[in-house]
Amino acid sequence: MRLGFDAKRALNNFTGLGNHARILLNALMRDFPDNEYFLYSPKVKTELFNELHGDFKLLLPESRHQRIFHPGQSFGFYSALAQPFIFLKKVGLWRSWGVTNDLLKEHVNLYHGLSNELPFNIHRSGIKTVVTIHDLIFLKHTKQYPFIDRLFYKLKTRYAAKHADKIIAVSKETKADLIHFYKVPAEKIVVIYPSVDAAFQKGTQPDFSGLSKYNLPAKYILNVGSFFPRKNQKTLIEAFSLIKDKIEEDLVLVGSDGSIKQEVEALIALKNLGNRVKIVSGIANEDMPSLYSKANLFVFPSLFEGFGAPVLEALFSKVPVVASKGGAIEEAGGTGSLFIDPTNVNELADAILNVLTNDELKHKMAKAGYIHAQTMTDKIFAEKAMHVYRQLLK
């Protein structure tokens, strides 16, 4: 099969949707190497392309001298050419329209939009299509998004949901939302849970030596997520302040900059927690599994998520999880995790204290969580996606 993928996120986003795409692409190439894999992206960060392993064919827009690249090649002139503003309009049109012609030129059998969208004219091409819908948060929590962003998200997602031959939803909650908001027939949607980077799945004894450069506490509670309102770090800090004198663990917040990072820092100062709460950024990918494994507890009080990959990363790391109840996060956490109302500071504080002061409960949760994680390996992820492709092309 000649399989095409919208690789914009895979080749430009270091977290979130980018991780999701790279995990799937690497697992497909590893487990199903007999297919040809074409990656379509308006631009590319070379370091992310180098995280893909195998003979992927990367195609850039004709407006930037389109050609096919293979792993290990230098992008040189083409990367430099990607920068000027003059190309932005052409590139946007290419991803939304022109890419269909390039798919036909390469005789691609099936195109997978990995992040909620498809080219607007692909339904006329005869090419089979799959789209992954991660969430419809922009419809459910409108205040989180500027009007113009919501407009474009609605336009792209509605088209993809209507015209895709098959929709992959990353959670049962997203499937239900697609049926509710867009009246998509249930039989058109298949739920395939995402996986995590293969480094979390090795099952080997973690090496903590690489963590010394981050100056982490000896014992800590871990939270991972960018500093945006829905990640809800301020509630976690409030909860931690209530129980800090009853536990040995400090709180480590790992995340890149976001709109409320200064508010989080101000709250830490207000609560006099500067010596108990540490914000860390710039953790190298290879150090993330060890960072998780060294934690005594992972806490994820996010207000809403399309899935909640950090929860799954913690479960693979054999770390107990306290997370938000309801929706997709519970699907990620499974029956072994402890779920709380993320808006209730006292409930969150009590849950953290309960786990950290009860070794039997902590070990039971970690064991059950690890067993649950084995249902979401990257091998299973790739197998289920490949089954969708084969069913459409048979």
VENRA-V853641 format. One record per residue. N is the residue number from 1. RES is the residue in one small letter. SS is DSSP state (H for helix, E for strand, L for the rest). Layout:
{{N & RES & SS} {N & RES & SS}}
This chain:
{{1 & m & L} {2 & r & E} {3 & l & E} {4 & g & E} {5 & f & E} {6 & d & E} {7 & a & L} {8 & k & L} {9 & r & L} {10 & a & L} {11 & l & L} {12 & n & L} {13 & n & L} {14 & f & L} {15 & t & L} {16 & g & L} {17 & l & H} {18 & g & H} {19 & n & H} {20 & h & H} {21 & a & H} {22 & r & H} {23 & i & H} {24 & l & H} {25 & l & H} {26 & n & H} {27 & a & H} {28 & l & H} {29 & m & H} {30 & r & H} {31 & d & H} {32 & f & L} {33 & p & L} {34 & d & L} {35 & n & L} {36 & e & E} {37 & y & E} {38 & f & E} {39 & l & E} {40 & y & E} {41 & s & L} {42 & p & L} {43 & k & L} {44 & v & L} {45 & k & L} {46 & t & H} {47 & e & H} {48 & l & H} {49 & f & H} {50 & n & L} {51 & e & L} {52 & l & L} {53 & h & L} {54 & g & L} {55 & d & L} {56 & f & L} {57 & k & E} {58 & l & E} {59 & l & E} {60 & l & L} {61 & p & L} {62 & e & H} {63 & s & H} {64 & r & H} {65 & h & L} {66 & q & L} {67 & r & L} {68 & i & E} {69 & f & E} {70 & h & L} {71 & p & L} {72 & g & L} {73 & q & L} {74 & s & L} {75 & f & L} {76 & g & H} {77 & f & H} {78 & y & H} {79 & s & H} {80 & a & H} {81 & l & H} {82 & a & L} {83 & q & L} {84 & p & L} {85 & f & H} {86 & i & H} {87 & f & H} {88 & l & H} {89 & k & H} {90 & k & H} {91 & v & H} {92 & g & H} {93 & l & H} {94 & w & H} {95 & r & H} {96 & s & H} {97 & w & H} {98 & g & H} {99 & v & H} {100 & t & H} {101 & n & H} {102 & d & H} {103 & l & H} {104 & l & H} {105 & k & H} {106 & e & L} {107 & h & L} {108 & v & L} {109 & n & L} {110 & l & E} {111 & y & E} {112 & h & E} {113 & g & E} {114 & l & L} {115 & s & L} {116 & n & L} {117 & e & L} {118 & l & L} {119 & p & L} {120 & f & L} {121 & n & L} {122 & i & H} {123 & h & H} {124 & r & H} {125 & s & L} {126 & g & L} {127 & i & L} {128 & k & E} {129 & t & E} {130 & v & E} {131 & v & E} {132 & t & E} {133 & i & E} {134 & h & L} {135 & d & L} {136 & l & L} {137 & i & H} {138 & f & H} {139 & l & H} {140 & k & H} {141 & h & L} {142 & t & H} {143 & k & H} {144 & q & H} {145 & y & L} {146 & p & L} {147 & f & H} {148 & i & H} {149 & d & H} {150 & r & H} {151 & l & H} {152 & f & H} {153 & y & H} {154 & k & H} {155 & l & H} {156 & k & H} {157 & t & H} {158 & r & H} {159 & y & H} {160 & a & H} {161 & a & H} {162 & k & H} {163 & h & H} {164 & a & L} {165 & d & L} {166 & k & E} {167 & i & E} {168 & i & E} {169 & a & E} {170 & v & L} {171 & s & L} {172 & k & H} {173 & e & H} {174 & t & H} {175 & k & H} {176 & a & H} {177 & d & H} {178 & l & H} {179 & i & H} {180 & h & H} {181 & f & H} {182 & y & H} {183 & k & L} {184 & v & L} {185 & p & L} {186 & a & H} {187 & e & H} {188 & k & H} {189 & i & E} {190 & v & E} {191 & v & E} {192 & i & L} {193 & y & L} {194 & p & L} {195 & s & L} {196 & v & L} {197 & d & L} {198 & a & H} {199 & a & H} {200 & f & H} {201 & q & H} {202 & k & L} {203 & g & L} {204 & t & L} {205 & q & L} {206 & p & L} {207 & d & L} {208 & f & H} {209 & s & H} {210 & g & H} {211 & l & H} {212 & s & H} {213 & k & H} {214 & y & H} {215 & n & L} {216 & l & L} {217 & p & L} {218 & a & L} {219 & k & L} {220 & y & E} {221 & i & E} {222 & l & E} {223 & n & E} {224 & v & E} {225 & g & L} {226 & s & L} {227 & f & L} {228 & f & L} {229 & p & H} {230 & r & H} {231 & k & H} {232 & n & L} {233 & q & H} {234 & k & H} {235 & t & H} {236 & l & H} {237 & i & H} {238 & e & H} {239 & a & H} {240 & f & H} {241 & s & H} {242 & l & H} {243 & i & H} {244 & k & H} {245 & d & H} {246 & k & H} {247 & i & L} {248 & e & L} {249 & e & L} {250 & d & E} {251 & l & E} {252 & v & E} {253 & l & E} {254 & v & E} {255 & g & L} {256 & s & L} {257 & d & L} {258 & g & L} {259 & s & L} {260 & i & L} {261 & k & H} {262 & q & H} {263 & e & H} {264 & v & H} {265 & e & H} {266 & a & H} {267 & l & H} {268 & i & H} {269 & a & H} {270 & l & H} {271 & k & L} {272 & n & L} {273 & l & L} {274 & g & L} {275 & n & L} {276 & r & L} {277 & v & E} {278 & k & E} {279 & i & E} {280 & v & E} {281 & s & L} {282 & g & L} {283 & i & L} {284 & a & L} {285 & n & H} {286 & e & H} {287 & d & H} {288 & m & H} {289 & p & H} {290 & s & H} {291 & l & H} {292 & y & H} {293 & s & H} {294 & k & H} {295 & a & L} {296 & n & L} {297 & l & E} {298 & f & E} {299 & v & E} {300 & f & E} {301 & p & L} {302 & s & L} {303 & l & L} {304 & f & L} {305 & e & L} {306 & g & L} {307 & f & L} {308 & g & L} {309 & a & H} {310 & p & H} {311 & v & H} {312 & l & H} {313 & e & H} {314 & a & H} {315 & l & H} {316 & f & H} {317 & s & L} {318 & k & L} {319 & v & L} {320 & p & L} {321 & v & E} {322 & v & E} {323 & a & E} {324 & s & E} {325 & k & L} {326 & g & L} {327 & g & L} {328 & a & H} {329 & i & H} {330 & e & H} {331 & e & H} {332 & a & H} {333 & g & H} {334 & g & L} {335 & t & L} {336 & g & L} {337 & s & L} {338 & l & E} {339 & f & E} {340 & i & E} {341 & d & L} {342 & p & L} {343 & t & L} {344 & n & L} {345 & v & H} {346 & n & H} {347 & e & H} {348 & l & H} {349 & a & H} {350 & d & H} {351 & a & H} {352 & i & H} {353 & l & H} {354 & n & H} {355 & v & H} {356 & l & H} {357 & t & L} {358 & n & L} {359 & d & H} {360 & e & H} {361 & l & H} {362 & k & H} {363 & h & H} {364 & k & H} {365 & m & H} {366 & a & H} {367 & k & H} {368 & a & H} {369 & g & H} {370 & y & H} {371 & i & H} {372 & h & H} {373 & a & H} {374 & q & H} {375 & t & H} {376 & m & H} {377 & t & L} {378 & d & H} {379 & k & H} {380 & i & H} {381 & f & H} {382 & a & H} {383 & e & H} {384 & k & H} {385 & a & H} {386 & m & H} {387 & h & H} {388 & v & H} {389 & y & H} {390 & r & H} {391 & q & H} {392 & l & H} {393 & l & H} {394 & k & L}}
